[in-house]
Amino acid sequence: MDSPTTRTSAPTRRLLPGMRVLLVAFSLLTALAVGSLFVLADQTDETFAWTIQPPLTAAFLGSGYGAGFVLVVLSLRDGVWARTRVPLLTILAFVVLTLVATLLHIDRFHMAEEFADRGALAQGAAWFWLAIYVVVPVAMLALLLPQERAPGVDPAARAPVPRWLRAALAVESAVLVVVGAALFVAPATTGAWWPWELSPLTARVVAAWLVAFGLATALAAVGGDLERLRTAAIAYTVFGVLVAISLVRFAGTVQWEEPSAWVMVVMVVAVVLTGAAGWRLAPVPARERS
């Protein structure tokens, strides 16, 4: 463990060039996904890797990618590994689970013979998706260990997370991880409780985002340093806001008579409020000596 003297005299551990390149690539990919899923939610049969119905599901997934874009861009702007660790672990959890979902349902992608009548854009998107979700998890795993061993130290924690916020994040984390794990393991059974219809493939990709953000909130509750979690808190807020917009935009799709619809509304409000609280309470990171 680094002593206070070491922390003040040693340079701060920063992102390695390889990790920066990966994050730049991921920022571009998430921006494309936001356009295809959130903006063009009702055109996935022509512009995306697989057809997503109803469009609300596409918009929900696009909300995750919108938050992911913010997560990556802010991490690149910061550049300090201690404040990028949680965002990277969040992304890693998502891409690994999404790769598994892709391989389990590869027959639903537009490169399959069943979708030979789809245009070149849709078929190309399917092959591009597969390539990305094979390459990115491997690249991230290959870069994590060198990044952890990079020269320098992590800056000392200086902004403890309030107990009430830790408690709220712990509850949200439990809900997100449990629901996400259930959707991933048993998409047909658990998906029947979702407030709108999900296919097994979309249920598992939705689950990947839920588990990823559940992991982030768990690390926030346990880690206890607001400054290191500021980036994740901002992205978490963005996720909640975009999901809320999606629910309003496609309100006719939601089965409002089901209790699960109102549970989702409560969770969305909780995500926005706790994310905004963490963002508001966290000090703006000080410029670290490199």
Beta strands, then each sheet from edge to edge (+ up, - down):
end
